[in-house]
Amino acid sequence: MSDKLFSTRDEPLASEDLDVCRRVHEALCSGLKIDRSGKEADRLGALIIELYRQGVHDENQLRLLAGGGRASR
């Protein structure tokens, strides 16, 4: 049995991490013309954070993966 109760995915994100996720979210919402106050934007934000927690920390990679390649840089 593991001595560690939580995985690194359970650790809270630092403000720098959230800044990366916010920039990607804003860029994708703008590029895909998604209303940032809607449910689609909420789902996109959750996806970005999940990808980040899985180890995708590069903003361009996050934009490509979360946007499905649909958003321009």
N, C-alpha and C positions, 0 to 999 in steps of 0.2 A: 504494500500500500504506500502511496506517495505521502511524503511529509508536507508537501505543498497543497494547501487547501484550494487555492485559486490559481487559474492559469494567468498568463500575462494578458490574455484577452479580457480578463475580468478587472484589470487594474484601471483606475480612472485615467482619462486622457489629460495631459498637461495643456496649459493654455496655448503653447506652440503647436501642439497636435491639433487642437480645435481650430487654430488659425488656418492651418493647411486645409482642413476639411471645409471650413467656411469659404475660403477662396475658391475651392473647387466647386462647391455648391452654388455660389453666386455666379461663377462663370458658366456652369451648365444650365442653370435656370435662365440666364440671359441668352445663351446661345440656342437653347431649345424653346425659348419663349414660354417658359413655365412660370405661372403665378407663384411667387415665393410664399404666399400665405395659404396655398391650397394643399390638398392631400397628396397630389403628385409630387410636390416639392418635399413634403414630409417623408414620403417613401424614398425619394432620391437621397435625402439627407441621411436616412437610416442605412441605405446601401453604402454610401460613401464612408460612413463611420465603421460599418462592418468590414469593408474592404481595408480600411486603415488598420483596424484591429488585427486583421489577418496578415498584416505586414506590408501592404502596398502603401508606401510613404511618399512616393514620387508623384507630384501634382499632375504631371502629364499622363502618367499611367492611371491615376485615379480618374481623371477626366475621360480617358478612353474606355476604361472598364465600366464606370458608372453610367456614362453616356451612350454606351453601346456603339461608340465610334460616330455618333450622329452630330455631336457638337463640334464646332470649329474652335481652334485654339485662339 
